[in-house]
Amino acid sequence: MKRFAFLLPIALLASLRAEEPLVIHLWEKGAPGFESLRDEPEVIKGTSVTHVNNPSITVFPAPKDKANGAAVLMIPGGGHRQLGFGGEGVEPSKLLNDLGVTCFVLKHRLPREEGSPYSLDIHPRQDGQRAMRVIRSRAAEWNLDPKRIGIMGFSAGGEVVAMVVYSPTEGDPKAADPIDRASSRADFQISIYPGPLGVPAGPVPAGSPPAFFVVANDDTSHVKPVLDQLAKYEEAKLPVEVHLYARGAHGFGMGGRSKFSSISHWTQRLTEWLGDSGFLTKPGGN
C-alpha cells in the first residue's frame, strides 16, 4: 500500500511532464555572436517573458484527428521589451490548433528591454527568419505542408512579421547547417494591430504572401501601418483582407475580454479567411 502511494505521484509527475510543450532553440550553440549568453535564464512574470537570450520556438501541435498540414509561426507583442506569451502566443495557438493548424510560438530577442545588447534592426528579424527555416526544415517531422507555413503576430510581433515577410530569403543549398538550406519565406501573413517597423518604404516585394490584417480605428498609432500595407498590396494586386473596427483600442488579443461584440468575434473572420484561402484544406481534400 505504501509502495502504491509512492509510485502514484511519480506517474502523475511523468504524465504532467509529457504534456509540457516542446521547446526548440533556434541555434544549437546559441544565437550567433551571443553564444556566451545562451544559458542566462529567461524571466517569467505571469504569462509574460523577458530576458530572452537563447531564442526558441515552443511547439503546439494540432490534434492528430484535426491536423491539416498547415502551420503558423506565432509572434507575441510586447513593445520589443517583453513577450505576451500567454495571451498573444498560447491563446491564439490553441484556437488555430482547433482548426487543424500546428503553431510555433517564437521567443525572440528583445532590443528595447533595459540593458539589452540587441539591435532592433537586426536580431528580431534574424530570429524570425531562423524560426521559419527551422519549421520548414523539419516539416516532415510534424507532417506539415512546406507550402502552407504562415506567420502571425500581434503589435510589436506584427512588426517582426513584416520584417520576415518583406525580407524573404531562400535557402542556401550549399550551407553547412541544414537549417540554412531551407527558405524563410512565409506562405501567408496575419498581423493584428501591428506597428510600423518592417514595412518597406516602397512597394512590397513581388510575390508577397496573402495577408490578413486587424486593427481598431481608435488605436490611432496602429491604423496607419495597416492602411499603408493595404495600399501597397492593392498597388501590387496581391490578395489582402483588412478588418478595421470602429472601437477596440490596442491590445485586445483574441477579443474574449473586449466589451465590444465585433472585437470579441474577430477571430471568426480569421477562421473564414483561412478557410476561403485554402489554408485549412487537408492534402487531397476539397
VEXDREN-2710 file (C-alpha; in Angstrom, 1 decimal):
% VEXDREN-2710
k/r/px/py/pz
1/MET/0.0/0.0/0.0
2/LYS/2.8/2.4/0.9
3/ARG/4.6/1.4/-2.4
4/PHE/1.5/2.3/-4.4
5/ALA/1.2/5.7/-2.6
6/PHE/4.8/6.4/-3.5
7/LEU/4.5/5.4/-7.2
8/LEU/1.3/7.3/-7.9
9/PRO/2.8/10.8/-7.6
10/ILE/5.8/9.7/-9.8
11/ALA/3.4/8.5/-12.5
12/LEU/1.4/11.7/-12.2
13/LEU/4.5/13.8/-12.5
14/ALA/5.6/11.9/-15.6
15/SER/2.2/12.5/-17.1
16/LEU/2.4/16.2/-16.4
17/ARG/5.9/16.4/-17.9
18/ALA/4.7/14.6/-21.0
19/GLU/2.1/17.3/-21.6
20/GLU/4.7/20.2/-21.4
21/PRO/5.1/21.6/-24.9
22/LEU/8.4/21.0/-26.8
23/VAL/10.8/23.9/-26.8
24/ILE/13.4/24.1/-29.6
25/HIS/16.2/26.6/-29.5
26/LEU/16.9/28.2/-32.9
27/TRP/20.7/27.7/-32.7
28/GLU/22.3/24.7/-31.0
29/LYS/25.1/26.7/-29.6
30/GLY/23.2/29.9/-29.0
31/ALA/22.5/32.9/-31.2
32/PRO/25.4/33.9/-33.5
33/GLY/27.7/36.3/-31.8
34/PHE/25.9/35.9/-28.4
35/GLU/26.7/32.3/-27.6
36/SER/28.0/33.2/-24.2
37/LEU/24.5/34.4/-23.2
38/ARG/22.6/31.3/-24.1
39/ASP/22.5/29.9/-20.6
40/GLU/21.1/33.1/-19.0
41/PRO/17.6/32.3/-17.7
42/GLU/14.5/33.9/-19.0
43/VAL/12.4/36.0/-16.6
44/ILE/8.7/35.0/-16.4
45/LYS/6.1/37.2/-14.7
46/GLY/2.6/35.8/-15.1
47/THR/2.3/34.9/-18.7
48/SER/4.9/37.5/-19.9
49/VAL/8.5/36.7/-20.7
50/THR/11.6/38.9/-20.7
51/HIS/15.4/38.4/-20.9
52/VAL/15.4/36.2/-23.9
53/ASN/19.0/35.4/-24.9
54/ASN/18.6/31.9/-26.4
55/PRO/15.8/32.4/-29.0
56/SER/13.4/29.5/-29.3
57/ILE/10.1/28.2/-30.6
58/THR/7.5/26.4/-28.5
59/VAL/5.6/23.7/-30.4
60/PHE/1.8/23.5/-30.1
61/PRO/0.8/20.6/-32.5
62/ALA/-2.7/20.3/-33.9
63/PRO/-4.6/17.3/-32.7
64/LYS/-3.9/14.3/-35.0
65/ASP/-7.6/14.0/-35.9
66/LYS/-7.8/17.6/-37.0
67/ALA/-4.3/18.3/-38.4
68/ASN/-4.4/19.5/-41.9
69/GLY/-0.7/20.2/-42.6
70/ALA/-0.8/24.0/-42.2
71/ALA/1.5/25.7/-39.7
72/VAL/1.9/29.2/-38.2
73/LEU/4.9/30.9/-36.6
74/MET/3.2/32.9/-33.8
75/ILE/4.9/36.1/-32.5
76/PRO/3.5/37.8/-29.4
77/GLY/3.7/41.5/-28.9
78/GLY/5.2/43.5/-26.0
79/GLY/6.9/46.5/-27.5
80/HIS/10.2/44.6/-28.0
81/ARG/10.6/44.9/-24.2
82/GLN/8.7/41.7/-23.3
83/LEU/6.6/39.0/-24.9
84/GLY/2.9/38.5/-24.1
85/PHE/3.5/34.7/-24.4
86/GLY/0.1/33.7/-22.9
87/GLY/-2.5/36.0/-24.4
88/GLU/-0.7/36.5/-27.8
89/GLY/1.1/33.2/-28.1
90/VAL/-0.5/30.3/-26.3
91/GLU/-4.1/31.5/-26.6
92/PRO/-4.1/32.1/-30.4
93/SER/-2.2/28.9/-30.9
94/LYS/-4.9/26.9/-29.2
95/LEU/-7.5/28.5/-31.4
96/LEU/-5.6/27.6/-34.6
97/ASN/-4.8/24.1/-33.2
98/ASP/-8.6/23.6/-33.1
99/LEU/-8.7/24.5/-36.8
100/GLY/-6.0/21.8/-37.5
101/VAL/-3.1/24.2/-37.7
102/THR/0.2/23.4/-35.9
103/CYS/1.7/26.5/-34.1
104/PHE/5.2/27.5/-33.0
105/VAL/5.4/30.4/-30.6
106/LEU/8.6/32.4/-31.0
107/LYS/10.6/33.8/-28.2
108/HIS/12.9/36.4/-29.9
109/ARG/15.5/38.7/-28.5
110/LEU/14.2/42.0/-27.1
111/PRO/16.2/45.0/-28.2
112/ARG/14.1/47.6/-26.2
113/GLU/14.5/45.8/-22.9
114/GLU/16.6/47.8/-20.4
115/GLY/20.3/46.8/-20.8
116/SER/19.6/44.8/-24.0
117/PRO/22.7/44.2/-26.2
118/TYR/20.5/43.5/-29.3
119/SER/19.7/45.7/-32.3
120/LEU/16.1/46.4/-33.3
121/ASP/17.1/46.4/-37.0
122/ILE/18.8/43.0/-36.9
123/HIS/18.0/40.5/-34.2
124/PRO/14.2/40.1/-34.2
125/ARG/14.4/39.7/-38.0
126/GLN/17.2/37.2/-37.7
127/ASP/15.3/35.2/-35.1
128/GLY/12.1/35.2/-37.1
129/GLN/13.8/34.2/-40.3
130/ARG/15.7/31.4/-38.5
131/ALA/12.4/30.2/-36.9
132/MET/10.8/29.9/-40.3
133/ARG/13.8/27.9/-41.6
134/VAL/13.7/25.6/-38.6
135/ILE/10.0/24.9/-39.1
136/ARG/10.3/24.3/-42.8
137/SER/13.4/22.2/-42.5
138/ARG/11.5/19.9/-40.1
139/ALA/8.2/19.9/-41.9
140/ALA/8.1/16.2/-42.5
141/GLU/8.7/15.6/-38.8
142/TRP/5.4/17.4/-37.9
143/ASN/3.6/16.3/-41.1
144/LEU/3.4/19.9/-42.4
145/ASP/2.9/21.1/-45.9
146/PRO/6.1/23.2/-46.6
147/LYS/4.0/25.5/-48.9
148/ARG/1.4/26.3/-46.1
149/ILE/3.6/27.7/-43.4
150/GLY/2.4/31.2/-42.4
151/ILE/3.3/33.8/-39.8
152/MET/1.1/35.7/-37.3
153/GLY/2.0/38.5/-34.9
154/PHE/0.4/41.0/-32.5
155/SER/1.6/44.6/-32.1
156/ALA/5.4/44.5/-32.0
157/GLY/5.1/40.9/-33.1
158/GLY/3.4/42.2/-36.2
159/GLU/6.5/44.3/-36.8
160/VAL/8.6/41.1/-36.7
161/VAL/6.1/39.6/-39.1
162/ALA/6.7/42.4/-41.6
163/MET/10.5/42.1/-41.1
164/VAL/10.3/38.4/-42.1
165/VAL/7.6/38.7/-44.8
166/TYR/9.2/41.6/-46.7
167/SER/12.8/40.3/-46.4
168/PRO/12.3/36.8/-47.8
169/THR/15.5/34.7/-48.1
170/GLU/15.8/31.5/-49.9
171/GLY/17.9/28.6/-48.5
172/ASP/21.5/28.1/-49.5
173/PRO/21.7/24.5/-50.8
174/LYS/25.5/24.5/-50.0
175/ALA/25.1/25.7/-46.4
176/ALA/26.8/23.5/-43.8
177/ASP/23.9/23.9/-41.4
178/PRO/20.9/22.0/-42.9
179/ILE/18.5/24.5/-41.4
180/ASP/20.0/27.3/-43.5
181/ARG/19.3/25.2/-46.6
182/ALA/15.5/25.9/-46.0
183/SER/13.7/29.1/-47.1
184/SER/12.5/31.7/-44.6
185/ARG/9.5/32.7/-46.8
186/ALA/6.1/32.9/-45.3
187/ASP/3.2/31.5/-47.3
188/PHE/0.7/33.8/-45.7
189/GLN/0.7/36.6/-43.1
190/ILE/-1.7/37.5/-40.3
191/SER/-1.0/40.8/-38.5
192/ILE/-3.0/42.1/-35.6
193/TYR/-2.7/45.8/-34.7
194/PRO/1.0/45.9/-35.9
195/GLY/3.4/48.8/-35.5
196/PRO/5.2/50.4/-38.5
197/LEU/8.6/48.7/-38.3
198/GLY/9.5/46.3/-41.0
199/VAL/7.1/47.8/-43.6
200/PRO/9.0/48.8/-46.7
201/ALA/9.0/52.5/-47.7
202/GLY/8.4/51.5/-51.3
203/PRO/6.4/48.7/-52.8
204/VAL/6.1/45.3/-51.2
205/PRO/8.3/42.7/-52.8
206/ALA/6.8/40.8/-55.7
207/GLY/5.2/37.6/-54.6
208/SER/4.5/38.8/-51.1
209/PRO/2.1/36.3/-49.5
210/PRO/-1.7/36.7/-49.0
211/ALA/-2.3/39.0/-46.0
212/PHE/-4.9/39.4/-43.2
213/PHE/-4.9/42.5/-41.0
214/VAL/-7.0/43.5/-38.0
215/VAL/-7.0/46.8/-36.1
216/ALA/-9.4/49.1/-34.3
217/ASN/-9.8/52.7/-35.6
218/ASP/-9.4/54.2/-32.1
219/ASP/-5.9/52.5/-31.9
220/THR/-4.6/55.6/-33.6
221/SER/-0.9/54.8/-33.9
222/HIS/-1.5/51.4/-35.3
223/VAL/-4.1/52.2/-38.0
224/LYS/-1.6/53.8/-40.4
225/PRO/0.7/50.7/-40.6
226/VAL/-2.3/48.6/-41.6
227/LEU/-3.6/51.1/-44.2
228/ASP/-0.1/51.5/-45.6
229/GLN/0.2/47.8/-46.2
230/LEU/-3.3/47.6/-47.6
231/ALA/-2.4/50.3/-50.2
232/LYS/0.9/48.5/-51.1
233/TYR/-0.9/45.2/-51.5
234/GLU/-3.6/46.8/-53.7
235/GLU/-0.9/48.5/-55.8
236/ALA/0.8/45.2/-56.3
237/LYS/-2.5/43.5/-57.0
238/LEU/-1.9/40.9/-54.2
239/PRO/-4.6/39.2/-52.1
240/VAL/-5.3/41.1/-48.9
241/GLU/-8.1/41.4/-46.3
242/VAL/-8.4/44.1/-43.7
243/HIS/-10.8/44.4/-40.8
244/LEU/-10.9/48.0/-39.4
245/TYR/-13.2/48.1/-36.4
246/ALA/-14.6/51.3/-35.1
247/ARG/-13.7/50.7/-31.4
248/GLY/-11.5/48.3/-29.5
249/ALA/-8.3/50.2/-28.7
250/HIS/-4.9/48.4/-28.6
251/GLY/-4.1/45.0/-27.2
252/PHE/-7.5/43.3/-27.4
253/GLY/-5.7/40.0/-28.2
254/MET/-8.1/37.3/-29.2
255/GLY/-11.1/39.5/-28.3
256/GLY/-12.5/37.4/-25.5
257/ARG/-12.2/40.2/-22.9
258/SER/-13.5/43.0/-25.0
259/LYS/-16.8/44.7/-24.3
260/PHE/-17.4/45.1/-28.0
261/SER/-19.2/42.4/-29.8
262/SER/-17.4/43.0/-33.1
263/ILE/-14.0/42.7/-31.4
264/SER/-15.0/39.6/-29.4
265/HIS/-15.8/37.8/-32.7
266/TRP/-12.9/39.0/-34.9
267/THR/-11.4/35.5/-34.8
268/GLN/-14.4/34.2/-36.7
269/ARG/-13.3/36.4/-39.6
270/LEU/-9.8/34.9/-39.4
271/THR/-11.2/31.4/-39.5
272/GLU/-13.3/32.3/-42.6
273/TRP/-10.3/33.8/-44.3
274/LEU/-8.1/30.9/-43.6
275/GLY/-10.7/28.5/-45.0
276/ASP/-11.6/30.6/-48.0
277/SER/-7.9/30.9/-48.9
278/GLY/-7.4/27.2/-48.8
279/PHE/-5.0/27.1/-45.9
280/LEU/-7.2/24.7/-43.8
281/THR/-7.6/22.1/-46.5
282/LYS/-6.1/18.7/-45.8
283/PRO/-3.9/17.3/-48.6
284/GLY/-6.1/15.6/-51.1
285/GLY/-9.2/17.4/-49.7
286/ASN/-11.6/19.7/-51.5
END
